[in-house]
Amino acid sequence: MGTFVAFRDSGARLAAASVRLWASLVLLAATPAMAQNISASISAHAHEGVASCAGSACHGRAVASAPDIRHDEIRIWQDSTGPAGAHSRAWRVLAEPRAQAIATRLGLGRAQDAPACLGCHADHPAARGALFHVSDGVGCEACHGGSSDWLASHYALGVKHRDNVAKGMIPLEDAKVRAAVCLDCHFGAAGTGQFVTHQIMSAGHPRIAFELDLFSTLQKHYDLGANYAARKPIPSGVKLWAVGQAIALDRSLTLFSDPRRGQEGAFPEFYFFDCHSCHRTISDDPRARPTAVMNPGRPIPSGTVPYNDENMIMLSAAAAVAAPKLAAQFDADCQAFHIALATDRTSAIRAAGQLARSARALSNTFAAREFGRAEILGILGRVISDAQGARYTDYAGSAQAVMAIDTLLNALVTSGEVDAARARALRPEIDRAYRAVNDPNGYRPAEFRAAIARIALAARTLG
């Protein structure tokens, strides 16, 4: 994960734009029970604050100085300009004019004090130690869990990682757990201030975007060496990508089914739907033609607001290759969900529950296996195939496709399965695809599919 960084430059630019969205104005895991356990673990243990991790013998050195643990993790977390420091900047950006303008429009008062903002822009524990400061933003314990019970033991000799997990440390090396924690802010959760409603977006908050492997790479502040591998499993980039897609869909459908999240008065909560299906040019010119493009994966009547299916498209590609016994059921459940959305909310919630179960089954399957060369190439082929390309009718799904191509090719290069020079030959075509999704308002489906077709042609040399 992240070894072939040069290859991922364009992906970093796209994701860094999304990271800026987290920091500009920025649990449900495999099962609801797991999510509740993670959430309870994060909040039940006191958060001691970033300063409690910053000793020179711990994570606060100015430079990396050890072959096993870097010891300069906080320096990376505090990066003042790059995506690696987005979490440390999350609270400070609430003082910027854009954030305060949003808070004012929503009647929230000072953005840096508003619970609706702090749920994602800062650590938000129930119990706080003497060194805790909300101004730290999204600090260490926001992801790793409250450290009051494991702060001392996690560097003591003879203590195992599992012992610290039992005391409240969050096992982020588990792909399902990491996805659940990240999605609390990078999609939404049931907690206070952890859901960007359509109302908040209408006040100026940016669109939320996320892809677990690429974003993990951008935030990485640790080395994946032999010492790490001796203590924790190392999930591959493809596993993170596939599990992340499944957990994201599960989260989306579960929140959609929650009446506190899925409805906004007489209307559905539009956050769950594809933004550009409504935000299109309207014209009374008799020569005007509809700009919407029919999507074979969504059997819905013309004019129906389509659910954001970016994760469904990616999961369909992964399942067809890596979980063929589940693939047909998943695709059928996707179709049934879209049909139910055009029927009534009761039917939609029932279908959402079934599709969430299918996504959950895929997350469990992907988390329990490794992906070899043939499977990675197979998934890549599905993502860029003509059949799949026909589903790239909307910006969100197309952006996910480009990030998936980057993740899959990076995995092949990192594992030595594909020569870096051969993969680099695809760079011009991938850059064209990135440019096609660089501006959501300038997205053109036909041009993007043409870029994908060129990538497919160039990718034949990898096989």
VEXDRENMAR-562386 format. One line per 4 residues: number of its first residue (from 1); their letters; for each residue y, x, z of C-alpha. Coordinates in steps of 0.1 Angstrom, whole numbers. Each point is the difference from the previous one (the first is absolute). Example, Ala and Ser with C-alpha at 12.3 -4.5 7.8 and 13.67 -1.06 7.14 Angstrom:
2
1> AS> -45 123 78  34 14 -7
***
This chain:
463
1> MGTF> 0 0 0  33 15 -11  -14 33 -12  11 -5 -36
5> VAFR> 36 -6 11  16 11 -32  -20 -26 -18  14 -27 23
9> DSGA> 37 8 -4  7 -33 -18  -21 -19 25  19 16 28
13> RLAA> 33 -11 -17  -12 -36 -2  -14 0 35  30 19 13
17> ASVR> 21 -28 -13  -22 -24 20  3 23 30  38 -2 -3
21> LWAS> -6 -37 0  -19 3 33  28 21 15  29 -17 -16
25> LVLL> -10 -32 17  -30 14 9  -157 -65 53  -25 -11 -15
29> AATP> -26 27 -8  -35 -7 -12  -2 -29 24  26 -19 21
33> AMAQ> -17 13 31  4 36 -10  37 -6 -8  5 -16 34
37> NISA> -17 29 17  22 26 -19  32 -20 8  -10 -3 37
41> SISA> -8 37 2  34 9 -15  19 -22 24  -21 2 32
45> HAHE> 5 38 5  34 13 9  18 19 -27  13 33 14
49> GVAS> 24 8 -29  1 26 -27  14 26 24  -33 -1 19
53> CAGS> -17 15 -31  27 26 -7  -9 29 22  -3 33 -18
57> ACHG> -37 2 10  -6 -34 -15  17 -15 -32  36 13 4
61> RAVA> 0 34 -16  24 10 -27  -27 13 -24  -37 -5 -4
65> SAPD> -17 26 22  -37 -8 3  -29 -2 -24  -14 -32 15
69> IRHD> 29 -21 12  34 6 -15  22 -4 32  31 -8 -22
73> EIRI> -9 -37 -6  32 -13 15  20 22 -24  -17 -16 -29
77> WQDS> 5 -35 15  37 8 4  6 10 -37  35 -12 -5
81> TGPA> -2 -8 -37  -36 -2 -13  -25 -28 3  -19 19 28
85> GAHS> 30 -8 23  4 -36 -8  -16 -12 33  24 22 21
89> RAWR> 30 -15 -20  -11 -36 3  22 -10 29  30 20 -11
93> VLAE> 3 -17 -33  5 -33 18  35 13 7  8 4 -37
97> PRAQ> 22 -26 -17  -28 -15 -20  -21 -7 30  28 -14 21
101> AIAT> 11 -22 -29  -35 -15 -1  0 -5 38  34 -17 -3
105> RLGL> -11 -24 -27  -30 -10 22  21 -3 31  -20 27 18
109> GRAQ> 29 19 15  -3 38 1  -29 10 -21  -11 28 23
113> DAPA> -4 -25 28  -16 -29 -20  -37 -7 8  -4 -12 -36
117> CLGC> 8 36 -11  -14 21 28  -36 -12 -5  -3 23 -29
121> HADH> 30 23 2  -9 13 35  -29 4 24  -2 -33 20
125> PAAR> -23 5 30  -1 -23 31  -2 30 23  22 31 -5
129> GALF> -1 34 17  31 20 12  2 19 -33  -2 -30 -23
133> HVSD> 31 -7 -22  2 -29 -25  22 24 -21  -31 20 -8
137> GVGC> -8 -27 -25  -36 -3 -10  -12 27 23  -34 16 5
141> EACH> -14 -28 22  10 -27 -24  -30 11 -21  -21 21 24
145> GGSS> 1 -25 29  16 2 35  -8 34 14  3 -7 38
149> DWLA> -37 3 5  -9 27 -25  31 22 -2  -15 27 22
153> SHYA> -36 -4 -9  4 3 -38  8 38 3  -24 7 29
157> LGVK> -30 22 -7  -33 -19 -4  16 -34 -6  -13 -17 -31
161> HRDN> 21 -21 -24  -21 -30 8  9 4 37  37 -3 -9
165> VAKG> -7 -30 -22  -16 -17 30  33 6 19  22 -16 -27
169> MIPL> 4 26 -28  -2 -18 -34  -27 15 -22  21 3 -32
173> EDAK> -27 20 -17  -18 -34 -4  13 -13 -33  -2 -37 12
177> VRAA> 19 8 32  26 21 -18  6 -28 -26  3 -26 28
181> VCLD> 26 21 19  21 8 -31  0 -35 -13  15 -13 32
185> CHFG> 33 12 -15  -8 7 -36  -11 -36 -6  4 -20 32
189> AAGT> -17 -11 31  1 -27 26  22 20 24  37 -5 5
193> GQFV> 21 16 -26  -30 10 -21  3 -23 -29  27 1 -28
197> THQI> 5 -36 -9  14 -12 -33  31 -9 21  4 36 11
201> MSAG> -5 12 -36  27 -25 -12  24 16 25  -6 34 -17
205> HPRI> -32 15 14  -20 19 -27  -33 -10 -13  -30 14 19
209> AFEL> -24 22 -18  -30 20 13  -30 21 -12  -19 16 29
213> DLFS> -12 32 -16  33 10 -17  21 -10 30  -24 19 24
217> TLQK> 5 31 -22  38 -3 2  -1 -4 38  -26 27 7
221> HYDL> 9 24 28  -34 16 6  -24 23 -17  -35 -12 -11
225> GANY> -18 32 9  -34 8 15  14 -6 35  11 -35 -9
229> AARK> -33 -8 -17  -19 11 31  19 -25 21  5 -29 -24
233> PIPS> -13 -13 -32  22 5 -30  2 -31 -22  4 8 -37
237> GVKL> 31 -11 -19  -20 -25 -20  -15 -15 32  35 -3 14
241> WAVG> 12 -16 -32  -29 -25 -3  -1 -10 37  38 -2 0
245> QAIA> 0 -25 -29  -27 -21 18  17 -1 34  34 -7 -17
249> LDRS> -14 -31 -17  -18 -11 32  33 3 19  20 -18 -27
253> LTLF> -24 -30 -1  -4 -2 38  38 -1 5  4 -25 -29
257> SDPR> -24 -23 18  19 2 33  24 -30 1  25 22 19
261> RGQE> 2 24 -30  -12 -19 -30  26 -28 0  38 -1 -1
265> GAFP> 10 -36 6  -12 -21 -29  -7 30 -21  -27 27 2
269> EFYF> 11 35 12  10 16 -33  -6 35 14  -36 -4 -10
273> FDCH> 7 -8 -36  9 21 -30  38 6 1  6 2 -37
277> SCHR> -17 -33 -7  32 -17 13  25 28 -4  2 -3 -38
281> TISD> 29 -6 -24  7 -37 -5  15 -11 -33  9 -33 -17
285> DPRA> 1 16 -34  -25 -19 -22  -11 33 -15  -10 13 34
289> RPTA> -37 8 7  -18 0 33  -2 35 15  -31 -8 21
293> VMNP> -33 14 -13  -32 -18 6  -24 19 22  -38 -5 -6
297> GRPI> -7 7 37  22 -29 11  -12 -33 -14  32 -19 10
301> PSGT> 21 -26 -18  32 13 -17  28 -2 25  -21 6 31
305> VPYN> 13 28 22  -28 26 -1  -13 18 31  7 37 0
309> DENM> -34 12 -12  6 38 -1  -28 7 25  -24 -24 -17
313> IMLS> 3 18 -33  -7 34 16  -29 -14 21  -16 -16 -31
317> AAAA> 0 34 -17  -15 18 30  -26 -27 7  -13 -1 -35
321> VAAP> -10 36 3  -6 7 37  -12 -34 13  -14 -18 -30
325> KLAA> -20 -24 22  33 -12 15  21 2 -31  -9 -33 -16
329> QFDA> 5 -20 32  33 17 6  13 -8 -35  -12 -36 3
333> DCQA> 18 -3 34  32 14 -16  -1 -26 -27  -8 -28 25
337> FHIA> 30 11 21  25 -1 -28  -13 -35 -11  2 -12 36
341> LATD> 37 11 2  8 -25 -27  -18 -28 19  12 -2 36
345> RTSA> 5 21 30  -32 -11 17  -20 11 -30  19 32 -2
349> IRAA> -6 9 36  -37 -7 -4  -2 21 -31  21 28 16
353> GQLA> -25 2 29  -29 4 -25  18 27 -20  10 18 32
357> RSAR> -37 1 10  -8 15 -34  27 26 4  -13 8 35
361> ALSN> -35 5 -14  14 24 -25  19 19 26  -31 4 21
365> TFAA> -20 12 -31  26 25 -11  5 14 35  -37 6 4
369> REFG> -4 21 -32  13 30 -19  11 -1 -36  -15 25 -25
373> RAEI> 13 12 -33  -16 -27 -21  13 -28 22  35 14 1
377> LGIL> 0 3 -38  -14 -35 -2  27 -15 22  26 19 -19
381> GRVI> -14 -14 -33  1 -35 14  36 4 11  11 11 -34
385> SDAQ> -24 -22 -20  13 -26 -25  -15 -28 20  17 11 32
389> GARY> 32 9 -19  4 -36 -10  6 -8 37  30 23 2
393> TDYA> 25 -27 -6  21 6 31  18 29 15  -18 2 33
397> GSAQ> -35 2 -15  12 26 -26  15 22 27  -33 -1 19
401> AVMA> -19 10 -32  21 31 -5  -5 11 36  -37 -7 -3
405> IDTL> -2 22 -31  17 28 19  -23 -4 30  -32 0 -21
409> LNAL> 10 30 -21  12 18 31  -34 -6 16  -19 14 -30
413> VTSG> 22 31 -1  -2 6 38  -38 -3 -1  -2 24 -29
417> EVDA> -16 -26 -22  28 2 -26  19 31 -9  36 -2 10
421> ARAR> 12 11 -35  -19 -28 -16  14 -25 24  35 14 -5
425> ALRP> -3 -8 -37  3 -37 10  33 6 17  23 -10 -29
429> EIDR> -17 -34 -4  -1 -6 38  37 9 2  7 -27 -26
433> AYRA> -19 -25 20  20 10 31  32 -5 -19  -12 -34 -10
437> VNDP> -1 -11 36  30 21 12  23 -30 0  -14 -34 10
441> NGYR> 28 -18 -19  -8 20 -31  -37 -6 0  -16 -8 -34
445> PAEF> -37 -10 1  -7 8 -36  15 35 3  -19 7 31
449> RAAI> -33 -11 -15  7 23 -30  5 28 25  -33 -8 17
453> ARIA> -17 -1 -34  13 35 -7  -13 12 33  -34 -15 -8
457> LAAR> -1 19 -32  10 33 16  -25 -5 29  -29 0 -23
461> TLG> 1 38 1  -9 -1 37  -34 -15 -4
***
